[in-house]
Amino acid sequence: MRAPGIAIAAGGVGLAAWLIKAGRPVPEAMGGRATGARAARMAASPEWSNGRFHNQQLRFEPSSRSLAGGLKDFVSGRQSRHPVGDVPLVRGALGALPEGTRVTWLGHSTVLVQIDGAVVLLDPVWSDRCSPSQQVGPRRLHPVPVALRDLPPVDAVVISHDHYDHLDMDSIKDLARLRHETRFVVPLGIGAHLEKWGVPADRIDELDWHEDTKVAGVRLVATPAQHFSGRGLSRDGTLWASWVLEGETSKVFYSGDTGYFVGFAQIGERYGPFDLALVQVGAYDTGWPTIHMTPEHGVEAAMDVGAAAMVPVHWGTFNLAFHPWSEPIERVLVEAERHGMRVVVPRPGEPVDVSALPDGPSFWWRSVT
């Protein structure tokens, strides 16, 4: 029999080894800090003041949820925040689209948009956890349906903001290696993260709101959102954005993470209408109503920008809030029916042809709810 002291010592060594393993990637994952010309350009932005970026209509409001209340909600109802079975996926390589526009939701906010011959990848997250360490943090509720190597050649990677569930270091590194022509189009300041991870500066386009760039014939416009940023203890050192993807024959809008605000109507007036809107509908809570939309607000946002149809995103993949797993999509469908908004709910990995949208949802999520 092992002596208690030896067992305790062995456990302590094991814990120390685990802590070292868990903490090793954290400094690099936190990204870089803007300096020089990049920092000067950020400081010249209309959204920058007092050393950080700000929302247009709203200063950031901290959560109204108490720590005790948050811990209680985290423990209670935990099972309802997970699917009860395997999420049905559509697996396999995604071939090139000869013409038109096709979107493939790969889980959470990761979407492959094939638009007028160009391939744009939004907020790619292939890691198992959205965290600075793959030993801790929110873990996937389903696998990624398509391997990175099975994607068609990506012309542009577009990032909405630098939170870990949208900007994943390992995915960025892999994408930068897979195709040296891929461009990275990001809001102001995020280029510092990418350069720290080995992406060459000449492959990065950093944009302020309403600035644009063109990649493979598609115009990419950074548009306002109402959110915040930060990968460590400091906050709002990089900008956040929604995005307009404008091809020769079609337009797609991506909300990024955001609270509902008047900016959507302004985006609709200036850049709409859109053939499709990819809209954040999950990870909402009464404690942070200004920075994540409810499902009802998601439908309203799609209407405001002038979208003919919407695909709900930012739900189903990571447990990041206190609501039941499938609640976002059920609430979206109720609200959309009230307003006559067309909603498409693909399985992760299921391509959707924008010119031939399905008549209605297949309700696939109900089999695992």
C-alpha contacts under 8 A as a table, 3 or more apart, distances in Angstrom:
res1	aa1	res2	aa2	distance
2	R	6	I	6.62
2	R	7	A	6.47
3	A	6	I	5.32
3	A	7	A	6.33
4	P	7	A	5.07
4	P	8	I	6.12
5	G	8	I	5.13
5	G	9	A	6.10
6	I	9	A	5.05
6	I	10	A	6.06
7	A	10	A	5.10
7	A	11	G	6.11
8	I	11	G	5.01
8	I	12	G	6.11
9	A	12	G	5.00
9	A	13	V	6.23
10	A	13	V	5.12
10	A	14	G	6.18
11	G	14	G	5.02
11	G	15	L	6.11
12	G	15	L	5.07
12	G	16	A	6.10
13	V	16	A	5.08
13	V	17	A	6.13
14	G	17	A	5.10
14	G	18	W	6.18
15	L	18	W	5.05
15	L	19	L	6.12
16	A	19	L	5.07
16	A	20	I	6.21
17	A	20	I	5.17
17	A	21	K	6.22
18	W	21	K	5.05
18	W	22	A	5.99
19	L	22	A	5.04
19	L	23	G	5.92
20	I	23	G	5.20
20	I	24	R	5.87
21	K	24	R	5.46
21	K	25	P	7.95
21	K	135	Q	7.87
22	A	25	P	7.15
22	A	26	V	7.79
22	A	133	S	5.69
22	A	134	Q	7.01
22	A	135	Q	5.29
22	A	136	V	7.30
23	G	26	V	5.40
23	G	27	P	7.99
23	G	133	S	6.63
24	R	27	P	7.29
24	R	133	S	7.98
25	P	28	E	5.71
25	P	29	A	6.08
25	P	132	P	6.86
25	P	133	S	6.15
26	V	29	A	5.04
26	V	30	M	6.22
26	V	132	P	5.06
26	V	133	S	5.88
27	P	30	M	5.44
27	P	31	G	7.34
28	E	31	G	5.62
28	E	32	G	7.98
28	E	196	K	7.68
28	E	197	W	7.69
29	A	132	P	5.28
29	A	133	S	7.86
29	A	169	M	5.99
30	M	132	P	6.70
30	M	193	H	7.71
30	M	231	R	5.39
30	M	232	G	6.34
31	G	192	A	7.03
31	G	193	H	4.20
31	G	194	L	7.35
31	G	196	K	6.28
31	G	197	W	7.46
31	G	231	R	7.62
32	G	192	A	4.82
32	G	193	H	4.40
32	G	194	L	7.66
32	G	195	E	7.50
32	G	196	K	5.60
33	R	189	G	7.87
33	R	192	A	5.66
33	R	193	H	7.08
34	A	38	R	5.83
34	A	39	A	5.10
34	A	189	G	6.07
34	A	192	A	5.42
35	T	38	R	5.75
35	T	39	A	4.77
35	T	40	A	7.64
36	G	39	A	5.42
36	G	40	A	6.30
37	A	40	A	4.99
37	A	41	R	6.13
38	R	41	R	5.20
38	R	42	M	6.32
38	R	189	G	6.94
39	A	42	M	5.07
39	A	43	A	6.20
39	A	189	G	7.43
40	A	43	A	5.09
40	A	44	A	6.34
41	R	44	A	5.13
41	R	45	S	6.69
42	M	45	S	5.35
42	M	48	W	6.83
42	M	188	L	6.27
42	M	189	G	6.80
43	A	48	W	5.74
43	A	49	S	7.31
43	A	51	G	7.60
44	A	48	W	7.04
45	S	48	W	5.32
45	S	208	D	7.03
46	P	49	S	7.87
47	E	53	F	5.36
47	E	54	H	5.47
47	E	55	N	6.93
47	E	56	Q	7.16
48	W	51	G	6.85
48	W	52	R	5.47
48	W	53	F	4.36
48	W	54	H	6.24
49	S	52	R	5.66
49	S	53	F	6.37
49	S	54	H	7.31
51	G	237	G	7.62
52	R	235	R	7.74
52	R	236	D	5.39
52	R	237	G	5.24
52	R	238	T	7.61
53	F	236	D	5.36
53	F	237	G	6.35
53	F	238	T	6.75
53	F	239	L	6.14
54	H	58	L	7.80
54	H	59	R	6.49
54	H	60	F	7.67
54	H	228	F	7.81
54	H	236	D	7.34
55	N	58	L	5.40
55	N	59	R	6.02
55	N	60	F	7.44
55	N	225	A	7.55
55	N	226	Q	5.69
55	N	227	H	7.06
55	N	228	F	7.96
56	Q	59	R	7.87
56	Q	226	Q	7.65
57	Q	261	F	7.83
58	L	226	Q	7.64
60	F	227	H	7.67
60	F	228	F	7.33
60	F	290	T	7.82
61	E	288	W	7.72
61	E	290	T	7.25
62	P	288	W	7.20
63	S	66	S	7.87
63	S	287	G	4.78
63	S	288	W	5.13
64	S	286	T	7.72
64	S	287	G	4.65
64	S	288	W	6.96
65	R	69	G	6.35
65	R	70	G	6.28
65	R	286	T	7.69
65	R	287	G	4.79
66	S	69	G	5.07
66	S	70	G	6.03
67	L	70	G	5.04
67	L	71	L	6.19
68	A	71	L	5.23
68	A	72	K	6.20
69	G	72	K	5.10
69	G	73	D	6.17
70	G	73	D	5.18
70	G	74	F	6.01
71	L	74	F	4.97
71	L	75	V	6.33
72	K	75	V	5.41
72	K	76	S	6.11
73	D	76	S	5.13
73	D	77	G	7.10
73	D	322	F	6.54
74	F	77	G	7.35
74	F	78	R	6.36
74	F	322	F	6.56
75	V	78	R	5.76
77	G	80	S	5.49
77	G	81	R	7.02
77	G	324	P	7.85
78	R	81	R	5.46
78	R	82	H	7.42
78	R	322	F	7.94
79	Q	82	H	5.61
80	S	83	P	7.33
80	S	323	H	7.93
80	S	324	P	4.95
80	S	325	W	6.17
80	S	369	T	8.00
81	R	319	N	6.48
81	R	322	F	7.04
81	R	323	H	6.38
81	R	324	P	4.35
81	R	325	W	4.28
81	R	326	S	7.91
82	H	141	L	7.05
82	H	319	N	7.21
82	H	324	P	7.35
82	H	325	W	5.39
82	H	369	T	7.92
83	P	86	D	7.20
83	P	87	V	7.11
83	P	141	L	7.46
83	P	325	W	6.42
83	P	326	S	7.92
83	P	368	V	5.30
83	P	369	T	5.27
84	V	368	V	5.04
84	V	369	T	5.71
85	G	367	S	7.88
85	G	368	V	4.88
85	G	369	T	7.67
86	D	142	H	7.03
86	D	368	V	6.80
87	V	141	L	7.86
87	V	142	H	6.07
87	V	365	W	7.25
87	V	368	V	6.61
88	P	347	R	6.58
88	P	348	P	7.49
88	P	364	W	7.36
88	P	365	W	7.93
89	L	145	P	6.00
89	L	347	R	5.79
89	L	348	P	5.23
89	L	349	G	6.03
89	L	350	E	7.44
90	V	145	P	6.25
90	V	347	R	6.65
90	V	348	P	6.24
90	V	349	G	4.65
90	V	350	E	5.26
91	R	145	P	4.98
91	R	146	V	5.81
91	R	349	G	6.05
91	R	350	E	7.93
92	G	145	P	7.30
92	G	146	V	5.87
92	G	150	D	7.35
93	A	146	V	6.44
93	A	147	A	7.77
93	A	150	D	4.70
93	A	151	L	6.13
93	A	152	P	7.89
94	L	146	V	7.93
94	L	150	D	6.59
94	L	151	L	5.58
94	L	152	P	6.17
95	G	151	L	7.44
95	G	152	P	5.92
96	A	114	Q	7.89
96	A	152	P	6.07
97	L	100	G	7.29
97	L	101	T	7.69
97	L	102	R	7.42
97	L	114	Q	6.72
97	L	117	G	6.75
98	P	117	G	6.71
99	E	115	I	7.76
99	E	116	D	5.69
99	E	117	G	6.08
100	G	114	Q	7.89
100	G	115	I	6.12
100	G	116	D	5.18
100	G	117	G	7.42
100	G	249	T	7.45
100	G	250	S	7.60
100	G	353	D	7.90
100	G	354	V	7.64
100	G	355	S	7.31
101	T	113	V	7.26
101	T	114	Q	5.44
101	T	115	I	4.30
101	T	116	D	5.98
101	T	250	S	7.07
101	T	353	D	6.18
101	T	354	V	5.64
101	T	355	S	7.29
102	R	113	V	5.98
102	R	114	Q	5.11
102	R	115	I	6.48
102	R	351	P	6.40
102	R	352	V	5.37
102	R	353	D	4.46
102	R	354	V	5.68
103	V	111	V	6.72
103	V	112	L	5.65
103	V	113	V	4.53
103	V	114	Q	6.20
103	V	351	P	5.71
103	V	352	V	5.28
103	V	353	D	6.74
103	V	354	V	7.43
104	T	111	V	5.57
104	T	112	L	5.09
104	T	113	V	6.55
104	T	346	P	7.94
104	T	348	P	7.49
104	T	349	G	5.80
104	T	350	E	5.74
104	T	351	P	4.40
104	T	352	V	6.15
105	W	108	H	7.90
105	W	109	S	7.56
105	W	110	T	6.29
105	W	111	V	4.50
105	W	112	L	6.53
105	W	313	V	7.70
105	W	346	P	7.02
105	W	347	R	7.48
105	W	348	P	5.44
105	W	349	G	5.80
105	W	350	E	6.83
105	W	351	P	7.34
106	L	109	S	7.69
106	L	110	T	5.44
106	L	111	V	5.61
106	L	112	L	7.38
106	L	144	V	6.47
106	L	145	P	6.38
106	L	146	V	7.39
106	L	348	P	4.79
106	L	349	G	5.02
106	L	350	E	7.95
107	G	110	T	5.67
107	G	111	V	7.42
107	G	144	V	7.00
107	G	313	V	7.57
107	G	314	H	7.57
107	G	315	W	7.65
107	G	316	G	7.06
107	G	317	T	5.65
107	G	348	P	5.52
107	G	349	G	7.81
108	H	313	V	5.79
108	H	314	H	4.22
108	H	315	W	5.32
108	H	316	G	6.39
108	H	317	T	5.18
108	H	318	F	6.98
109	S	122	L	7.20
109	S	123	D	6.19
109	S	124	P	7.76
109	S	166	H	7.01
109	S	256	G	7.72
109	S	280	Q	7.67
109	S	313	V	5.38
109	S	314	H	4.85
109	S	315	W	7.84
110	T	121	L	7.25
110	T	122	L	5.39
110	T	123	D	5.03
110	T	124	P	5.01
110	T	125	V	6.38
110	T	166	H	7.73
111	V	121	L	5.95
111	V	122	L	5.17
111	V	123	D	7.21
111	V	124	P	7.47
112	L	119	V	7.11
112	L	120	V	5.97
112	L	121	L	4.62
112	L	122	L	6.33
113	V	119	V	5.88
113	V	120	V	5.07
113	V	121	L	6.14
113	V	122	L	7.63
114	Q	117	G	6.49
114	Q	118	A	5.63
114	Q	119	V	4.55
114	Q	120	V	6.26
115	I	118	A	5.28
115	I	119	V	6.45
115	I	120	V	7.66
115	I	218	V	7.68
115	I	247	G	6.31
115	I	250	S	7.31
116	D	218	V	7.67
116	D	247	G	5.78
116	D	248	E	6.53
116	D	249	T	6.90
116	D	250	S	7.47
117	G	216	A	7.80
118	A	154	V	7.87
118	A	155	D	6.36
118	A	215	V	7.84
118	A	216	A	5.64
118	A	217	G	7.15
118	A	218	V	6.83
119	V	152	P	7.44
119	V	153	P	7.03
119	V	154	V	5.08
119	V	155	D	5.26
119	V	156	A	6.65
120	V	154	V	6.10
120	V	155	D	5.97
120	V	156	A	4.84
120	V	157	V	5.85
120	V	158	V	7.01
121	L	124	P	6.57
121	L	154	V	6.78
121	L	156	A	6.29
121	L	157	V	4.79
121	L	158	V	6.08
122	L	157	V	6.01
122	L	158	V	4.91
122	L	159	I	6.07
122	L	160	S	7.81
123	D	157	V	7.34
123	D	158	V	6.18
123	D	159	I	4.94
123	D	160	S	6.62
123	D	166	H	4.86
123	D	167	L	6.16
124	P	157	V	7.70
124	P	159	I	7.97
124	P	166	H	6.65
124	P	167	L	6.92
124	P	168	D	6.89
124	P	171	S	6.46
124	P	172	I	7.54
125	V	130	C	7.72
125	V	165	D	6.76
125	V	166	H	6.40
125	V	167	L	6.85
125	V	168	D	5.38
125	V	171	S	5.98
126	W	144	V	6.50
126	W	148	L	7.80
126	W	168	D	7.55
126	W	170	D	7.80
126	W	171	S	5.77
127	S	130	C	6.81
127	S	134	Q	7.73
127	S	168	D	7.14
127	S	170	D	6.96
127	S	171	S	6.93
128	D	134	Q	6.92
128	D	139	R	5.78
128	D	140	R	5.61
128	D	143	P	7.94
129	R	133	S	7.69
129	R	134	Q	5.63
129	R	135	Q	7.99
129	R	136	V	7.33
129	R	137	G	5.97
129	R	138	P	5.43
129	R	139	R	4.38
129	R	140	R	6.14
130	C	134	Q	7.80
130	C	137	G	6.42
130	C	138	P	5.86
130	C	139	R	6.81
130	C	164	Y	5.16
130	C	165	D	4.84
130	C	168	D	7.21
131	S	134	Q	6.46
131	S	136	V	6.97
131	S	137	G	5.31
131	S	138	P	7.03
131	S	164	Y	5.55
131	S	165	D	7.41
132	P	164	Y	7.06
133	S	136	V	5.89
133	S	137	G	7.31
134	Q	137	G	7.27
138	P	318	F	6.21
138	P	319	N	6.40
138	P	320	L	7.12
139	R	318	F	6.24
139	R	319	N	7.63
140	R	143	P	6.67
140	R	317	T	5.62
140	R	318	F	5.32
140	R	319	N	8.00
141	L	316	G	7.28
141	L	317	T	5.11
141	L	318	F	5.95
141	L	319	N	7.68
142	H	317	T	6.22
144	V	147	A	6.97
144	V	348	P	7.89
145	P	348	P	6.38
145	P	349	G	5.29
146	V	150	D	6.39
146	V	151	L	7.19
146	V	349	G	6.61
147	A	150	D	5.26
147	A	151	L	6.96
148	L	151	L	5.54
148	L	174	D	7.99
148	L	175	L	7.63
149	R	178	L	7.49
151	L	154	V	7.43
153	P	179	R	7.04
154	V	157	V	7.17
154	V	179	R	7.49
154	V	182	T	5.93
155	D	181	E	6.94
155	D	182	T	4.81
155	D	183	R	6.22
155	D	215	V	6.87
155	D	216	A	6.65
156	A	182	T	5.43
156	A	183	R	4.69
156	A	184	F	5.69
156	A	185	V	6.75
156	A	215	V	6.73
157	V	182	T	7.12
157	V	183	R	6.19
157	V	184	F	4.78
157	V	185	V	6.06
158	V	184	F	6.05
158	V	185	V	4.86
158	V	186	V	5.87
159	I	162	D	7.60
159	I	166	H	7.00
159	I	167	L	6.78
159	I	184	F	7.81
159	I	185	V	6.57
159	I	186	V	5.08
159	I	187	P	7.26
160	S	166	H	7.07
160	S	186	V	6.79
160	S	187	P	6.93
160	S	240	W	5.71
160	S	241	A	5.12
160	S	242	S	6.10
160	S	243	W	7.46
160	S	256	G	5.32
160	S	257	D	7.45
161	H	166	H	6.58
161	H	167	L	6.90
161	H	186	V	7.69
161	H	187	P	6.95
161	H	190	I	7.65
161	H	229	S	6.41
161	H	238	T	7.62
161	H	239	L	6.66
161	H	240	W	4.54
161	H	241	A	6.56
161	H	256	G	7.65
161	H	257	D	7.99
162	D	166	H	6.34
162	D	167	L	5.14
162	D	190	I	6.81
162	D	229	S	5.96
162	D	230	G	6.30
162	D	231	R	6.71
162	D	238	T	7.41
162	D	240	W	7.56
163	H	166	H	5.53
163	H	167	L	5.85
163	H	229	S	6.28
163	H	230	G	6.20
163	H	231	R	5.94
164	Y	167	L	5.16
164	Y	168	D	5.74
164	Y	231	R	6.99
165	D	168	D	6.80
167	L	172	I	7.74
168	D	171	S	5.47
168	D	172	I	6.28
169	M	172	I	5.18
169	M	173	K	6.25
169	M	197	W	7.08
170	D	173	K	5.12
170	D	174	D	6.22
171	S	174	D	5.14
171	S	175	L	6.10
172	I	175	L	5.15
172	I	176	A	6.08
172	I	194	L	7.56
172	I	197	W	7.78
173	K	176	A	5.20
173	K	177	R	6.40
173	K	197	W	6.41
173	K	198	G	7.03
173	K	199	V	7.42
174	D	177	R	5.20
174	D	178	L	6.11
175	L	178	L	5.13
175	L	179	R	6.67
175	L	182	T	7.77
176	A	179	R	6.13
176	A	180	H	6.27
176	A	182	T	6.91
176	A	198	G	7.96
176	A	199	V	6.23
177	R	180	H	6.38
179	R	182	T	5.75
181	E	203	R	7.76
182	T	203	R	7.18
183	R	203	R	4.96
183	R	204	I	5.98
183	R	205	D	7.46
183	R	215	V	7.71
184	F	203	R	6.14
184	F	204	I	4.80
184	F	205	D	6.16
185	V	204	I	5.96
185	V	205	D	4.72
185	V	206	E	6.05
185	V	207	L	7.52
186	V	190	I	6.19
186	V	191	G	6.97
186	V	204	I	7.51
186	V	205	D	6.23
186	V	206	E	4.99
186	V	207	L	6.26
187	P	190	I	6.11
187	P	206	E	5.24
187	P	207	L	4.88
187	P	208	D	5.98
187	P	209	W	7.81
187	P	222	A	7.01
187	P	238	T	7.26
187	P	239	L	5.36
187	P	240	W	6.02
187	P	241	A	6.44
188	L	191	G	7.18
188	L	206	E	5.04
188	L	207	L	5.36
188	L	208	D	5.75
188	L	238	T	5.93
188	L	239	L	5.29
188	L	240	W	7.99
189	G	192	A	5.95
189	G	193	H	7.85
189	G	206	E	7.13
189	G	237	G	7.14
189	G	238	T	4.65
189	G	239	L	6.52
190	I	193	H	5.37
190	I	194	L	6.67
190	I	206	E	7.32
190	I	238	T	6.00
190	I	239	L	7.57
191	G	194	L	5.00
191	G	195	E	6.07
191	G	201	A	7.61
191	G	204	I	6.46
191	G	205	D	7.72
191	G	206	E	6.47
192	A	195	E	5.26
192	A	196	K	6.28
193	H	196	K	5.28
193	H	197	W	6.51
194	L	197	W	5.08
194	L	198	G	6.47
194	L	199	V	5.37
195	E	198	G	5.07
195	E	199	V	4.84
195	E	200	P	6.11
195	E	201	A	6.38
196	K	199	V	7.39
199	V	203	R	7.01
199	V	204	I	7.64
200	P	203	R	5.58
200	P	204	I	7.13
201	A	204	I	5.38
202	D	205	D	7.97
205	D	213	T	7.51
207	L	210	H	7.94
207	L	211	E	5.56
207	L	212	D	6.74
207	L	222	A	6.34
208	D	211	E	5.48
208	D	222	A	6.46
208	D	239	L	7.68
209	W	221	V	7.67
209	W	222	A	4.93
209	W	223	T	4.78
209	W	224	P	5.71
209	W	241	A	7.03
210	H	221	V	6.07
210	H	222	A	5.42
210	H	223	T	5.31
210	H	224	P	7.69
211	E	221	V	5.81
211	E	222	A	5.88
211	E	223	T	7.87
212	D	219	R	6.67
212	D	220	L	5.40
212	D	221	V	4.25
212	D	222	A	6.33
213	T	219	R	5.81
213	T	220	L	5.45
213	T	221	V	6.75
214	K	217	G	6.01
214	K	218	V	5.39
214	K	219	R	4.40
214	K	220	L	6.00
215	V	218	V	5.33
215	V	219	R	6.58
215	V	220	L	7.51
217	G	247	G	6.79
217	G	248	E	7.69
218	V	245	L	6.68
218	V	246	E	5.59
218	V	247	G	4.67
218	V	248	E	7.31
219	R	244	V	7.76
219	R	245	L	5.93
219	R	246	E	5.00
219	R	247	G	6.42
220	L	243	W	6.91
220	L	244	V	5.70
220	L	245	L	4.97
220	L	246	E	6.48
221	V	243	W	5.64
221	V	244	V	4.97
221	V	245	L	6.73
222	A	241	A	5.88
222	A	242	S	6.05
222	A	243	W	4.90
222	A	244	V	6.64
223	T	241	A	5.59
223	T	242	S	4.99
223	T	243	W	5.43
223	T	244	V	7.01
223	T	267	I	7.25
224	P	240	W	7.66
224	P	241	A	5.21
224	P	242	S	5.72
224	P	263	G	6.57
225	A	240	W	6.63
225	A	241	A	5.04
225	A	242	S	5.44
225	A	255	S	7.19
225	A	256	G	7.29
225	A	257	D	7.27
225	A	258	T	5.43
225	A	259	G	7.49
225	A	263	G	7.22
226	Q	240	W	7.94
226	Q	257	D	7.64
226	Q	258	T	4.68
226	Q	259	G	5.32
226	Q	260	Y	7.32
226	Q	261	F	7.07
226	Q	290	T	7.37
226	Q	291	I	5.94
227	H	240	W	6.72
227	H	257	D	6.42
227	H	258	T	4.95
227	H	259	G	6.55
227	H	290	T	7.64
227	H	291	I	4.77
227	H	292	H	7.46
228	F	235	R	7.23
228	F	236	D	5.65
228	F	239	L	7.60
228	F	240	W	6.53
228	F	291	I	7.48
229	S	235	R	5.69
229	S	236	D	4.61
229	S	237	G	6.84
229	S	238	T	6.17
229	S	239	L	6.83
229	S	240	W	6.60
230	G	233	L	7.30
230	G	234	S	6.11
230	G	235	R	4.60
230	G	236	D	5.72
230	G	237	G	6.63
230	G	238	T	7.19
231	R	234	S	7.48
231	R	235	R	7.69
232	G	235	R	7.48
234	S	237	G	7.26
236	D	239	L	6.78
241	A	255	S	7.74
241	A	256	G	6.44
242	S	253	F	7.73
242	S	254	Y	5.71
242	S	255	S	4.57
242	S	256	G	4.91
242	S	257	D	7.66
243	W	253	F	5.87
243	W	254	Y	5.10
243	W	255	S	6.51
243	W	256	G	7.40
244	V	251	K	7.23
244	V	252	V	6.09
244	V	253	F	4.79
244	V	254	Y	6.50
244	V	271	Y	7.60
245	L	251	K	5.61
245	L	252	V	5.08
245	L	253	F	6.21
246	E	250	S	6.28
246	E	251	K	4.49
246	E	252	V	6.55
247	G	250	S	5.31
247	G	251	K	6.00
250	S	274	F	7.36
250	S	275	D	6.27
251	K	272	G	7.99
251	K	273	P	7.75
251	K	274	F	5.05
251	K	275	D	5.58
251	K	276	L	7.04
252	V	274	F	5.59
252	V	275	D	5.99
252	V	276	L	5.06
252	V	277	A	5.72
252	V	278	L	7.58
253	F	274	F	6.60
253	F	276	L	6.45
253	F	277	A	4.60
253	F	278	L	6.07
253	F	307	A	7.97
254	Y	277	A	5.85
254	Y	278	L	4.70
254	Y	279	V	6.09
255	S	258	T	6.95
255	S	277	A	7.61
255	S	278	L	6.34
255	S	279	V	5.16
255	S	280	Q	6.33
256	G	279	V	7.21
256	G	280	Q	6.53
257	D	280	Q	6.12
257	D	291	I	7.21
257	D	292	H	6.19
257	D	293	M	7.99
258	T	280	Q	7.47
258	T	290	T	7.59
258	T	291	I	4.92
258	T	292	H	4.89
258	T	293	M	6.21
259	G	289	P	6.57
259	G	290	T	4.66
259	G	291	I	4.00
259	G	292	H	4.38
259	G	293	M	4.70
260	Y	264	F	7.77
260	Y	290	T	6.98
260	Y	291	I	7.69
260	Y	292	H	7.45
260	Y	293	M	5.62
260	Y	297	H	6.05
260	Y	298	G	7.55
260	Y	301	A	6.90
261	F	264	F	6.38
262	V	265	A	5.67
262	V	266	Q	6.70
263	G	266	Q	4.95
263	G	267	I	6.06
264	F	267	I	5.01
264	F	268	G	6.17
264	F	301	A	5.94
264	F	304	D	5.59
264	F	305	V	5.55
265	A	268	G	5.01
265	A	269	E	6.25
265	A	301	A	7.73
265	A	304	D	4.65
265	A	305	V	5.61
266	Q	269	E	5.09
266	Q	270	R	6.16
266	Q	305	V	7.66
267	I	270	R	5.16
267	I	271	Y	5.64
267	I	272	G	6.80
267	I	305	V	5.91
268	G	271	Y	5.47
268	G	272	G	4.36
268	G	273	P	6.13
268	G	304	D	6.03
268	G	305	V	3.62
268	G	306	G	5.58
269	E	272	G	5.93
269	E	273	P	7.85
269	E	305	V	7.25
272	G	305	V	5.93
272	G	306	G	5.74
272	G	307	A	7.57
273	P	305	V	6.42
273	P	306	G	4.45
273	P	307	A	5.83
273	P	308	A	7.76
274	F	277	A	6.81
274	F	305	V	7.17
274	F	306	G	5.83
274	F	307	A	4.51
274	F	308	A	6.36
275	D	307	A	5.68
275	D	308	A	5.26
275	D	309	A	6.63
275	D	354	V	7.24
276	L	307	A	5.36
276	L	308	A	5.89
276	L	309	A	4.99
276	L	310	M	5.43
276	L	311	V	7.38
276	L	354	V	7.31
277	A	302	A	6.03
277	A	307	A	5.73
277	A	308	A	7.90
277	A	309	A	6.39
277	A	310	M	4.61
277	A	311	V	6.26
278	L	310	M	5.80
278	L	311	V	4.93
278	L	312	P	5.94
278	L	313	V	6.31
279	V	298	G	6.04
279	V	301	A	7.76
279	V	302	A	7.02
279	V	310	M	6.82
279	V	311	V	6.36
279	V	312	P	5.10
279	V	313	V	5.60
279	V	314	H	7.79
280	Q	292	H	7.67
280	Q	293	M	6.76
280	Q	295	P	7.96
280	Q	298	G	6.35
280	Q	312	P	6.07
280	Q	313	V	4.95
280	Q	314	H	5.11
280	Q	315	W	7.71
281	V	284	Y	7.47
281	V	292	H	7.84
281	V	293	M	5.97
281	V	294	T	5.75
281	V	295	P	4.63
281	V	297	H	7.87
281	V	298	G	5.49
281	V	312	P	5.96
281	V	313	V	6.16
281	V	314	H	6.11
281	V	315	W	6.71
281	V	328	P	6.08
281	V	329	I	7.66
281	V	332	V	7.68
282	G	292	H	7.74
282	G	293	M	7.40
282	G	294	T	6.87
282	G	295	P	6.89
282	G	313	V	7.26
282	G	314	H	5.25
282	G	315	W	4.65
282	G	328	P	5.58
283	A	292	H	6.87
283	A	314	H	7.19
283	A	315	W	6.87
283	A	319	N	7.83
283	A	320	L	5.61
283	A	321	A	4.76
283	A	322	F	7.61
283	A	323	H	7.48
284	Y	288	W	7.03
284	Y	289	P	6.90
284	Y	292	H	5.36
284	Y	293	M	6.04
284	Y	294	T	5.54
284	Y	321	A	6.45
284	Y	323	H	7.64
285	D	288	W	5.57
285	D	289	P	6.20
285	D	292	H	7.76
285	D	294	T	7.70
285	D	321	A	6.83
285	D	322	F	7.06
285	D	323	H	7.56
286	T	289	P	5.58
288	W	291	I	6.06
288	W	292	H	6.76
289	P	292	H	5.92
289	P	293	M	6.72
289	P	294	T	7.72
290	T	293	M	7.44
293	M	296	E	7.77
293	M	297	H	5.55
293	M	298	G	5.95
294	T	297	H	5.17
294	T	298	G	6.21
294	T	328	P	7.71
295	P	298	G	4.92
295	P	299	V	6.49
295	P	328	P	5.61
295	P	329	I	7.30
295	P	331	R	5.89
295	P	332	V	5.03
295	P	335	E	7.84
296	E	299	V	5.31
296	E	300	E	6.42
296	E	331	R	6.88
296	E	332	V	6.05
296	E	335	E	5.79
297	H	300	E	4.85
297	H	301	A	6.00
298	G	301	A	5.05
298	G	302	A	6.34
298	G	312	P	7.95
298	G	332	V	7.58
299	V	302	A	5.19
299	V	303	M	6.37
299	V	310	M	7.86
299	V	332	V	6.64
299	V	335	E	6.81
299	V	336	A	6.14
299	V	341	M	7.32
300	E	303	M	5.05
300	E	304	D	6.08
301	A	304	D	4.92
301	A	305	V	6.34
302	A	305	V	5.49
302	A	306	G	6.46
302	A	307	A	5.47
302	A	309	A	7.61
302	A	310	M	6.45
303	M	306	G	5.15
303	M	307	A	5.86
303	M	341	M	7.33
304	D	307	A	7.67
307	A	310	M	6.80
308	A	341	M	7.39
308	A	342	R	6.91
309	A	341	M	6.36
309	A	342	R	4.66
309	A	343	V	5.71
309	A	344	V	7.26
310	M	341	M	7.66
310	M	342	R	6.41
310	M	343	V	5.06
310	M	344	V	6.23
311	V	343	V	6.01
311	V	344	V	5.14
311	V	345	V	6.03
311	V	346	P	7.89
312	P	315	W	7.69
312	P	329	I	7.34
312	P	343	V	7.69
312	P	344	V	7.56
312	P	345	V	6.79
314	H	317	T	7.70
315	W	318	F	7.09
315	W	325	W	7.75
315	W	328	P	7.10
316	G	319	N	7.64
316	G	325	W	6.28
316	G	326	S	7.00
319	N	322	F	7.99
319	N	325	W	7.64
323	H	327	E	6.71
324	P	327	E	5.33
325	W	328	P	7.44
325	W	369	T	7.45
326	S	329	I	5.82
326	S	330	E	6.55
326	S	365	W	7.01
326	S	366	R	7.88
326	S	369	T	6.64
327	E	330	E	5.26
327	E	331	R	6.14
328	P	331	R	5.35
328	P	332	V	6.15
329	I	332	V	4.95
329	I	333	L	6.30
330	E	333	L	5.32
330	E	334	V	6.52
331	R	334	V	5.20
331	R	335	E	6.24
332	V	335	E	5.24
332	V	336	A	5.88
333	L	336	A	5.05
333	L	337	E	6.07
333	L	343	V	7.16
334	V	337	E	5.37
334	V	338	R	6.53
335	E	338	R	5.15
335	E	339	H	6.58
336	A	339	H	5.24
336	A	340	G	5.72
336	A	341	M	4.75
336	A	342	R	6.79
336	A	343	V	7.04
337	E	340	G	5.07
337	E	341	M	6.41
337	E	342	R	7.95
338	R	341	M	7.96
343	V	360	G	7.29
343	V	361	P	7.43
344	V	357	L	7.37
344	V	358	P	7.08
344	V	360	G	6.81
344	V	361	P	6.05
345	V	361	P	5.68
345	V	362	S	7.65
345	V	363	F	7.94
346	P	349	G	7.75
346	P	350	E	5.65
346	P	351	P	7.46
346	P	352	V	7.21
346	P	361	P	7.69
347	R	350	E	5.33
347	R	364	W	7.23
352	V	356	A	7.81
352	V	357	L	6.69
353	D	356	A	5.33
353	D	357	L	6.04
354	V	357	L	5.60
358	P	361	P	7.31
361	P	364	W	7.98
363	F	366	R	5.81
363	F	367	S	7.98
364	W	367	S	6.05
364	W	368	V	7.97
365	W	368	V	5.66
365	W	369	T	6.33
366	R	369	T	5.05
